[in-house]
Amino acid sequence: MAPPVIQSPVPPIIQSPVPPVSPPTTSPATGYPPSGTTFSGENMTAGQITDLQQAVDNGHQPWRLDRVSVAKSFLQGRFGWTDVQTEFGPPTVLFVTNKDGGKLSVHLVQPATQGDNGIWEVASGTWN
């Protein structure tokens, strides 16, 4: 006589919920963030702005009076972009394209003195 077969109950299949799909952090075609993604600017404090404006007034860092130079310096430091094309937009916006096709809008402000003798600061930017 054969020993009795003991059947154990089959454990139920538990389906775990599918995790939500988050939007891509970069565009698959370009490797850049999706259009409309914003990034922060220099975020200088009031004291830093005052000190920088005084330094420029005393002849130091004259490139800070040129918004294109300020934007290019910022983009080189933040993203490593060294070869860019620029196009003026509204008075405080600069459209920038790098050699690999990355495009963004840089928003600049004159946080201290206004006009020809005022320093420029990158306030923020948006990927296009």
ChimeraX attribute file (.defattr): number of C-alpha atoms within 10 A of each C-alpha:
attribute: neighborCount
match mode: 1-to-1
recipient: residues
	/A:1	3
	/A:2	4
	/A:3	5
	/A:4	6
	/A:5	6
	/A:6	6
	/A:7	6
	/A:8	6
	/A:9	6
	/A:10	6
	/A:11	6
	/A:12	6
	/A:13	6
	/A:14	6
	/A:15	6
	/A:16	6
	/A:17	6
	/A:18	6
	/A:19	6
	/A:20	6
	/A:21	6
	/A:22	6
	/A:23	8
	/A:24	9
	/A:25	11
	/A:26	13
	/A:27	12
	/A:28	10
	/A:29	6
	/A:30	11
	/A:31	11
	/A:32	16
	/A:33	18
	/A:34	17
	/A:35	13
	/A:36	12
	/A:37	14
	/A:38	16
	/A:39	11
	/A:40	12
	/A:41	18
	/A:42	12
	/A:43	12
	/A:44	14
	/A:45	9
	/A:46	11
	/A:47	9
	/A:48	11
	/A:49	19
	/A:50	15
	/A:51	12
	/A:52	18
	/A:53	24
	/A:54	15
	/A:55	14
	/A:56	17
	/A:57	16
	/A:58	10
	/A:59	9
	/A:60	12
	/A:61	13
	/A:62	14
	/A:63	14
	/A:64	21
	/A:65	20
	/A:66	15
	/A:67	23
	/A:68	21
	/A:69	14
	/A:70	17
	/A:71	25
	/A:72	20
	/A:73	17
	/A:74	18
	/A:75	19
	/A:76	13
	/A:77	11
	/A:78	11
	/A:79	8
	/A:80	11
	/A:81	17
	/A:82	13
	/A:83	11
	/A:84	16
	/A:85	13
	/A:86	16
	/A:87	11
	/A:88	13
	/A:89	12
	/A:90	8
	/A:91	9
	/A:92	15
	/A:93	20
	/A:94	19
	/A:95	21
	/A:96	22
	/A:97	17
	/A:98	15
	/A:99	11
	/A:100	11
	/A:101	12
	/A:102	16
	/A:103	20
	/A:104	20
	/A:105	22
	/A:106	27
	/A:107	22
	/A:108	22
	/A:109	17
	/A:110	21
	/A:111	17
	/A:112	17
	/A:113	15
	/A:114	11
	/A:115	10
	/A:116	9
	/A:117	16
	/A:118	18
	/A:119	28
	/A:120	26
	/A:121	24
	/A:122	24
	/A:123	18
	/A:124	17
	/A:125	20
	/A:126	18
	/A:127	18
	/A:128	17
